């Protein structure tokens, strides 16, 4: 969910928040209602197939 800076694996689901361990090992907390109201990409198929995600940063 780019809006929240989350791009990793869900580690904890609570009543009001969901914790995501990002690919850079940081933790992002997302309100649970955001998973219902906002769009997100499910990367579990990529992980299950042994694939990797490469994120490019534009040069400044």
Residue pairs with C-beta under 8 A, 6 or more apart in sequence:
1 7
1 30
1 34
1 38
1 39
1 40
3 34
3 38
4 28
4 30
4 34
5 22
5 28
6 20
6 22
6 28
6 30
7 20
7 22
7 23
7 43
7 55
8 20
8 21
8 22
8 23
8 28
9 20
9 21
9 47
10 18
10 19
10 20
11 19
11 20
11 21
11 27
12 18
12 19
13 19
13 32
14 32
15 32
16 31
16 32
17 29
17 30
17 31
17 32
18 29
18 30
18 31
18 32
18 35
19 27
19 28
19 29
19 30
20 27
20 28
20 29
20 30
21 27
22 28
23 53
23 55
43 53
46 52
46 53
